[in-house]
Amino acid sequence: MGLLAFCLYAVPSAAAQQPVKVWRIGVVTSSAPPGPLWLAFQEALRDLGYTEGKNIVLNYQVRRLGDDGHAAARELVAEGVDVIVVGGANAQVLAAKAATTTVPIVMIGAFQVVETGLVVSLTRPGTNVTGMTWDTTMEEAGKRLELFKRLVPNVSRLSNLWDSSQPGMAAYWPVVRRSAEPLGIRVDSVPVTDTASLEDGLAKLTKNLPSALFVWGGPVNLVHRQRICEWALNARLPTLAQAEQYAEAGCLMSYAPNLTQLFREAAGYVDKILRGAKPSDLPVAQPSKFSFVLNAKTARTLGLTIPASLLLSADQVIE
């Protein structure tokens, strides 16, 4: 009887002594954590059974403007992380890919991923990179313009403020021009690469105001979104933006992939990799959920009336 009791108690006790595997996840980001997007990523990881400080450690490397991300990626590789997650545009994913060919990389929101050499194909990445792309098709730019034309019918000249330092971004221009032409919209380009060139671009626009502004993605614009939206509002320019954060900062309208959903889905990629999947075999996913956000407060300031049909179709109306 005593031996049986010993066995019954000894087995659980021995199991309790087994060490828990702690996975190390490196994160390269241009925004200081823990912002809402990274909180969504962490929440999704918890739903999958990963708790920070228990079985995962998250090492955030914040990339400031002007930092190409190479140093952050190399530091994470040197620390021996199990996975690198890059929440940013193409340049940062390319920097991580240059730092390692063996550590799995999960990208969030990269674009033109085949054309820029991040993966061989969407279905079979063939490299150590996989994850979530930003776009479904190039024609999404046309969808944005159609919605914006319904909101601002008199738009005739649309200046595009974009981060030209991001590989692959220029490929969208032929599509934007083709989409704008039948809508009677003439488009022009205002490329920026850093804070100084952004200020130069806004100064040039002040001297020759368009009828509206299209704010594209990229680290420069994202970091300075409050400045851009306030400038446009002071200039009384309606603004179309490529991510919901811009509408939240005061721009008139955004139509874009739901970033929160992208960050949550990225956690699923991390889980698969930690369970043994190879990134080269994990198909790259395209956005399945888009967010259409209207800023009604900005519309009132600009003297615009939002059509009822757009109000009904919007995912969020900011009052």
Secondary structure, 3 states (H helix, E strand, C coil): CHHHHHHHHHHHHHHHCCCCCCEEEEEEECCCCCCHHHHHHHHHHHHCCCCECCCEEEEEEECCCCCCCHHHHHHHHHCCCCEEEEECCHHHHHHHHHHCCCCCEEEEEECCCCCCCCCCCCCCCCCCEEEEECCCCCCHHHHHHHHHHHHCCCCCEEEEEEECCCCCHHHHHHHHHHHHHHHCCEEEEEEECCHHHHHHHHHHHHHCCCCEEEECCCHHHHHCHHHHHHHHHHCCCCEEECCHHHHHCCCCEEEEECHHHHHHHHHHHHHHHHCCCCHHHCCCECCCCEEEEEEHHHHHHHCCCCCHHHHHHCCEEEC
